[in-house]
Amino acid sequence: MDTLCFGGEDWWYHNRGHVDMQLIRRFARLGTALYVNSVVMQKPSLKKTTAGGKSLSAKLIRKTKSILRGSRKTDAGFWVYSPVSLPVHHIASLRMVNETLLRFQLSITMHKLGIRNPIVWVACPAACDVATNMKRSRLIYQRTDRYEEYPNVDADIIKWYDRKLKARADMTIFVNNMLYTEEANQCKRAFYLDHGVDFELFATAQNSREIPADIKDISRPIVGFFGGIDNHTSDIDLVEKVTDLLPEMNFVFVGKSSVDSRNLLSKRNVLMLGQKPYEQIPQYGKCFDVAIMPWRQSRWIEACNPIKLKEYLALGKPVVSTPFPELQKYLDVVYQAKTPEEFAERIRQALAEDCPQRIDTRREKVRHATWDSKAELVLRMLFEQEKHITGRN
């Protein structure tokens, strides 16, 4: 089973916990797998964006470095390739040029790898035209986020790509139940998958005596967050107020930040440690006394399903979060708060109530939601669909 995945991120620069990256690791065991780093979706801007946190020149430098790597096989068993793509989705006359350019580059790379009739997996809507026009055995669309709400994109074009993919895909996979309920009737075939977790990686972190040097000497209690810190996802105003309400606690952020964090960093109890390799994240997370998810209230967050929630729970950590629809299934093991004052109080409560029994309960909540089980579920659905189409037993 050969697979070509149009990823939603860049393998070389982003957090590798994303669903497309995790599933292609598993699919690579069954055949040749190629992960195509995210096709350019945002419109060019000379200023920093609220999502990527980089100016046009900085993005060009990073993208060029990614492209110059060529096609490389990763330690995870699949190939990664960064094609040249143009930020012209908002210009109708140039979209065909972009598709032709992408198709030409991919045909060369696929020929080199011996990929002829792959399952095509689309996690990035901007890859719509090239994906729907290429030879394939199946087309799978991963509808994980409302990319039409992503900063600095042409929302109408992204919506059009989304509708086209849902209509053309042999299967559309949702990880947010609200989106699944709203949009399943727009799809040829819809399936609610939910996200998974690298359970063993996170649940066993506590067994290691390793503690990263840059967090080892930070005094407890530590209120922690790992992941991207962006204006379109993170409620920085709320975080600033909560840190003021809890001066006796240290707030540690592990991840790339695209926000203006000067005011936050001016506080004595706030530390930003920057982005870390995915495999090291559990070693940082195990040092948290409370893990937080201070999300903005927006249409983007409304449709989210943060993988870090399951990662926090696999670590056994108490979690305090602002509300979003997918969180409601976890209110038996998660503390929910809306205002800064309530958020601070829930952190105090989480610390006071933490105990070995609660740690075990949190881990049990996600023990069976492994990425291996999610990959098996997807493959089972594909196999059943193939049997239905061909009439085979």
BELDAWO-V860508 format. One record per pair of residues at least 12 apart in sequence whose ideal C-beta (glycine too) atoms are under 7 Angstrom apart, sorted by sequence separation. I is the first residue (numbers start at 1). GAP is how many residues later the second one is. If there is no record, write none. Layout:
i=I gap=GAP
i=I gap=GAP
This chain:
i=8 gap=12
i=44 gap=12
i=86 gap=12
i=180 gap=12
i=7 gap=13
i=69 gap=13
i=85 gap=13
i=293 gap=13
i=321 gap=13
i=323 gap=13
i=7 gap=14
i=21 gap=14
i=120 gap=14
i=148 gap=14
i=335 gap=14
i=5 gap=15
i=67 gap=15
i=172 gap=15
i=177 gap=15
i=257 gap=15
i=293 gap=15
i=319 gap=15
i=320 gap=15
i=321 gap=15
i=322 gap=15
i=323 gap=15
i=335 gap=15
i=66 gap=16
i=120 gap=16
i=174 gap=16
i=293 gap=16
i=319 gap=16
i=322 gap=16
i=67 gap=17
i=84 gap=17
i=85 gap=17
i=119 gap=17
i=166 gap=17
i=172 gap=17
i=318 gap=17
i=320 gap=17
i=117 gap=18
i=118 gap=18
i=119 gap=18
i=122 gap=18
i=169 gap=18
i=170 gap=18
i=171 gap=18
i=172 gap=18
i=173 gap=18
i=174 gap=18
i=175 gap=18
i=251 gap=18
i=5 gap=19
i=83 gap=19
i=117 gap=19
i=118 gap=19
i=119 gap=19
i=120 gap=19
i=121 gap=19
i=122 gap=19
i=123 gap=19
i=169 gap=19
i=170 gap=19
i=174 gap=19
i=175 gap=19
i=250 gap=19
i=251 gap=19
i=252 gap=19
i=253 gap=19
i=254 gap=19
i=256 gap=19
i=117 gap=20
i=120 gap=20
i=122 gap=20
i=166 gap=20
i=171 gap=20
i=173 gap=20
i=175 gap=20
i=249 gap=20
i=253 gap=20
i=255 gap=20
i=304 gap=20
i=313 gap=20
i=3 gap=21
i=84 gap=21
i=119 gap=21
i=121 gap=21
i=123 gap=21
i=166 gap=21
i=167 gap=21
i=250 gap=21
i=252 gap=21
i=291 gap=21
i=305 gap=21
i=309 gap=21
i=83 gap=22
i=125 gap=22
i=247 gap=22
i=254 gap=22
i=302 gap=22
i=304 gap=22
i=83 gap=23
i=163 gap=23
i=236 gap=23
i=240 gap=23
i=301 gap=23
i=302 gap=23
i=320 gap=23
i=3 gap=24
i=11 gap=24
i=106 gap=24
i=141 gap=24
i=229 gap=24
i=240 gap=24
i=243 gap=24
i=141 gap=25
i=234 gap=25
i=239 gap=25
i=297 gap=25
i=1 gap=26
i=11 gap=26
i=223 gap=26
i=229 gap=26
i=243 gap=26
i=285 gap=26
i=291 gap=26
i=293 gap=26
i=295 gap=26
i=320 gap=26
i=10 gap=27
i=103 gap=27
i=228 gap=27
i=231 gap=27
i=243 gap=27
i=254 gap=27
i=285 gap=27
i=290 gap=27
i=295 gap=27
i=320 gap=27
i=3 gap=28
i=7 gap=28
i=10 gap=28
i=81 gap=28
i=102 gap=28
i=141 gap=28
i=221 gap=28
i=222 gap=28
i=223 gap=28
i=224 gap=28
i=225 gap=28
i=226 gap=28
i=227 gap=28
i=228 gap=28
i=229 gap=28
i=230 gap=28
i=231 gap=28
i=236 gap=28
i=290 gap=28
i=291 gap=28
i=292 gap=28
i=293 gap=28
i=294 gap=28
i=333 gap=28
i=1 gap=29
i=2 gap=29
i=7 gap=29
i=9 gap=29
i=37 gap=29
i=139 gap=29
i=140 gap=29
i=143 gap=29
i=226 gap=29
i=229 gap=29
i=230 gap=29
i=286 gap=29
i=288 gap=29
i=292 gap=29
i=293 gap=29
i=295 gap=29
i=333 gap=29
i=1 gap=30
i=2 gap=30
i=3 gap=30
i=4 gap=30
i=5 gap=30
i=6 gap=30
i=7 gap=30
i=8 gap=30
i=99 gap=30
i=139 gap=30
i=140 gap=30
i=143 gap=30
i=222 gap=30
i=224 gap=30
i=229 gap=30
i=254 gap=30
i=285 gap=30
i=290 gap=30
i=320 gap=30
i=5 gap=31
i=7 gap=31
i=99 gap=31
i=103 gap=31
i=139 gap=31
i=140 gap=31
i=141 gap=31
i=142 gap=31
i=143 gap=31
i=144 gap=31
i=219 gap=31
i=4 gap=32
i=132 gap=32
i=138 gap=32
i=218 gap=32
i=285 gap=32
i=318 gap=32
i=333 gap=32
i=6 gap=33
i=125 gap=33
i=128 gap=33
i=140 gap=33
i=282 gap=33
i=79 gap=34
i=95 gap=34
i=218 gap=34
i=126 gap=35
i=330 gap=35
i=125 gap=36
i=128 gap=36
i=132 gap=36
i=143 gap=36
i=318 gap=36
i=89 gap=37
i=125 gap=37
i=128 gap=37
i=215 gap=37
i=71 gap=38
i=125 gap=40
i=143 gap=40
i=71 gap=41
i=35 gap=43
i=37 gap=43
i=44 gap=43
i=122 gap=43
i=316 gap=43
i=34 gap=44
i=35 gap=44
i=37 gap=44
i=43 gap=44
i=33 gap=45
i=34 gap=45
i=35 gap=45
i=36 gap=45
i=37 gap=45
i=40 gap=45
i=42 gap=45
i=33 gap=46
i=39 gap=46
i=40 gap=46
i=316 gap=46
i=34 gap=47
i=36 gap=47
i=40 gap=47
i=43 gap=47
i=316 gap=47
i=28 gap=48
i=29 gap=48
i=41 gap=48
i=13 gap=49
i=28 gap=49
i=313 gap=49
i=314 gap=49
i=28 gap=50
i=313 gap=50
i=25 gap=51
i=25 gap=52
i=313 gap=52
i=314 gap=52
i=13 gap=53
i=25 gap=53
i=218 gap=53
i=313 gap=53
i=12 gap=54
i=24 gap=54
i=226 gap=55
i=239 gap=55
i=10 gap=56
i=238 gap=56
i=310 gap=56
i=12 gap=57
i=290 gap=57
i=215 gap=58
i=226 gap=58
i=214 gap=59
i=226 gap=59
i=235 gap=59
i=310 gap=59
i=234 gap=60
i=235 gap=60
i=290 gap=60
i=224 gap=61
i=234 gap=61
i=235 gap=61
i=290 gap=61
i=233 gap=62
i=234 gap=62
i=289 gap=62
i=39 gap=63
i=233 gap=63
i=90 gap=64
i=224 gap=64
i=89 gap=65
i=222 gap=65
i=222 gap=66
i=223 gap=66
i=225 gap=66
i=90 gap=67
i=222 gap=67
i=223 gap=67
i=224 gap=67
i=225 gap=67
i=233 gap=67
i=89 gap=68
i=212 gap=68
i=221 gap=68
i=232 gap=68
i=233 gap=68
i=11 gap=69
i=215 gap=69
i=220 gap=69
i=221 gap=69
i=223 gap=69
i=212 gap=71
i=10 gap=72
i=211 gap=72
i=212 gap=72
i=215 gap=72
i=210 gap=73
i=34 gap=75
i=208 gap=75
i=34 gap=76
i=211 gap=76
i=205 gap=77
i=205 gap=78
i=34 gap=79
i=202 gap=80
i=205 gap=80
i=206 gap=80
i=32 gap=81
i=34 gap=81
i=151 gap=81
i=201 gap=81
i=205 gap=81
i=227 gap=81
i=32 gap=82
i=226 gap=82
i=32 gap=83
i=41 gap=83
i=202 gap=83
i=39 gap=85
i=41 gap=85
i=38 gap=86
i=40 gap=86
i=39 gap=87
i=235 gap=87
i=39 gap=88
i=245 gap=95
i=245 gap=96
i=242 gap=98
i=246 gap=98
i=51 gap=99
i=241 gap=99
i=245 gap=99
i=51 gap=100
i=20 gap=101
i=50 gap=101
i=242 gap=101
i=246 gap=101
i=49 gap=102
i=238 gap=102
i=242 gap=102
i=20 gap=103
i=49 gap=103
i=238 gap=105
i=45 gap=107
i=43 gap=109
i=202 gap=109
i=42 gap=110
i=43 gap=110
i=195 gap=110
i=197 gap=110
i=205 gap=110
i=4 gap=111
i=42 gap=111
i=43 gap=111
i=203 gap=111
i=41 gap=112
i=195 gap=112
i=202 gap=112
i=2 gap=113
i=197 gap=113
i=202 gap=113
i=4 gap=114
i=197 gap=114
i=3 gap=115
i=6 gap=115
i=8 gap=115
i=195 gap=115
i=199 gap=115
i=2 gap=116
i=3 gap=116
i=4 gap=116
i=5 gap=116
i=6 gap=116
i=7 gap=116
i=8 gap=116
i=6 gap=117
i=7 gap=117
i=197 gap=117
i=1 gap=118
i=3 gap=118
i=5 gap=118
i=6 gap=118
i=6 gap=121
i=20 gap=122
i=19 gap=123
i=179 gap=124
i=223 gap=124
i=6 gap=125
i=19 gap=125
i=178 gap=125
i=176 gap=127
i=176 gap=128
i=176 gap=129
i=175 gap=130
i=221 gap=130
i=178 gap=147
i=177 gap=149
i=149 gap=150
i=176 gap=150
i=149 gap=151
i=146 gap=153
i=146 gap=154
i=145 gap=155
i=19 gap=156
i=146 gap=157
i=145 gap=158
i=145 gap=159
i=203 gap=160
i=199 gap=167
i=199 gap=168
i=197 gap=169
i=199 gap=171
i=197 gap=172
i=196 gap=173
i=197 gap=173
i=198 gap=173
i=22 gap=174
i=196 gap=174
i=197 gap=174
i=194 gap=175
i=196 gap=175
i=19 gap=176
i=53 gap=177
i=196 gap=177
i=196 gap=178
i=51 gap=179
i=50 gap=180
i=50 gap=181
i=51 gap=181
i=193 gap=181
i=50 gap=182
i=193 gap=184
i=193 gap=185
i=191 gap=190
i=53 gap=204
i=53 gap=205
i=52 gap=206
i=51 gap=207
i=50 gap=208
i=171 gap=210
i=15 gap=212
i=15 gap=213
i=171 gap=214
i=170 gap=215
i=138 gap=244
i=17 gap=261
i=16 gap=262
i=15 gap=263
i=17 gap=290
i=26 gap=345
i=26 gap=346
i=27 gap=348
i=22 gap=349
i=26 gap=349
i=23 gap=351
i=23 gap=352
i=23 gap=355
